[in-house]
Amino acid sequence: MKIFHAPNTRSVRIVWLFEELGLPYELEKYRLGDPAMRSPEYSKVHPMGRVPALQDGATTIFESGAIVQYVLARHGGGRMAPEPAAPEFPQYLQWLHYAEGMIMPPVNTIVVETILLPPERRNQVNVDRATKLLSRMLGAVDAHLEGREFLTGAFSGADIMTGHACTVAIGLGADVSDKPNIAAYVARLNERPALQRAWAA
Ligand SMILES: N[C@@H](CCC(=O)N[C@@H](CS)C(=O)NCC(=O)O)C(=O)O
């Protein structure tokens, strides 16, 4: 399978997933801002010119959460995802989708307003609002992690998605001094050799 990847982006999630599963993969690597991601050829892979995307034979799929679900369903062999009948399945889906639904929107605003926009177009009101929102979104993860090592029992696709989003948020400077469970969780994730290999890819 081929992973369309750019270092330090959400495609790290997919490389991390493959590394955890020990599945072979090929990388097609880009840099953020690479004109090749805007080419007509790449728009056949991802119509918005983004990463990650995955090619599996004749199938091409984008959206990191969908890719995680797809890979685990087709190639996971029952690992890293509870069965639909398992009691933890609903919570697994919830935390799998929480990353893009709730954490990444304020993260995106912070990235745009503090990194991507030229200084004269930045808006501190937007940064302050997003920072407050992000803190509330991380608060729910912190509360859920009380007494838990991972989000839903054993390490799963939900940790790939929401764990990565928490790691990115902290990397951007989110204050988790009042969220000890998240701080410890992210430290645990960062110790995983598969994640270390994915960051280096
Ligand atoms: N919801 C999408 C977001 C994809 C996305 O925005 N990827 C960013 C990198 S983290 C990207 O490719 N940006 C390139 C660009 O906007 O030109 C997912 O989870 O896959």
The ligand as an SDF file (V2000), in Angstrom:
LIG
                    3D

 20 19  0  0  0  0  0  0  0  0999 V2000
   -9.4440   16.1860    7.7840 N   0  0  0  0  0  0  0  0  0  0  0  0
   -8.3100   15.8860    6.9560 C   0  0  0  0  0  0  0  0  0  0  0  0
   -7.3520   17.0600    6.9920 C   0  0  0  0  0  0  0  0  0  0  0  0
   -6.2570   16.9250    5.9560 C   0  0  0  0  0  0  0  0  0  0  0  0
   -5.3440   18.1470    5.9900 C   0  0  0  0  0  0  0  0  0  0  0  0
   -5.8030   19.2910    6.0940 O   0  0  0  0  0  0  0  0  0  0  0  0
   -4.0250   17.8910    5.8570 N   0  0  0  0  0  0  0  0  0  0  0  0
   -3.0780   18.9790    5.8670 C   0  0  0  0  0  0  0  0  0  0  0  0
   -1.8080   18.5360    6.6050 C   0  0  0  0  0  0  0  0  0  0  0  0
   -2.0710   18.2400    8.3320 S   0  0  0  0  0  0  0  0  0  0  0  0
   -2.6370   19.3090    4.4630 C   0  0  0  0  0  0  0  0  0  0  0  0
   -2.4720   18.4170    3.6500 O   0  0  0  0  0  0  0  0  0  0  0  0
   -2.3990   20.5890    4.1710 N   0  0  0  0  0  0  0  0  0  0  0  0
   -1.8700   20.9750    2.9040 C   0  0  0  0  0  0  0  0  0  0  0  0
   -2.5130   22.1860    2.3660 C   0  0  0  0  0  0  0  0  0  0  0  0
   -3.4690   22.7040    2.9570 O   0  0  0  0  0  0  0  0  0  0  0  0
   -2.0350   22.6260    1.3410 O   0  0  0  0  0  0  0  0  0  0  0  0
   -7.6700   14.5790    7.4490 C   0  0  0  0  0  0  0  0  0  0  0  0
   -7.8020   14.2760    8.6350 O   0  0  0  0  0  0  0  0  0  0  0  0
   -7.0810   13.8380    6.6380 O   0  0  0  0  0  0  0  0  0  0  0  0
  1  2  1  0
  2  3  1  0
  2 18  1  0
  3  4  1  0
  4  5  1  0
  5  6  2  0
  5  7  1  0
  7  8  1  0
  8  9  1  0
  8 11  1  0
  9 10  1  0
 11 12  2  0
 11 13  1  0
 13 14  1  0
 14 15  1  0
 15 16  2  0
 15 17  1  0
 18 19  2  0
 18 20  1  0
M  END
$$$$
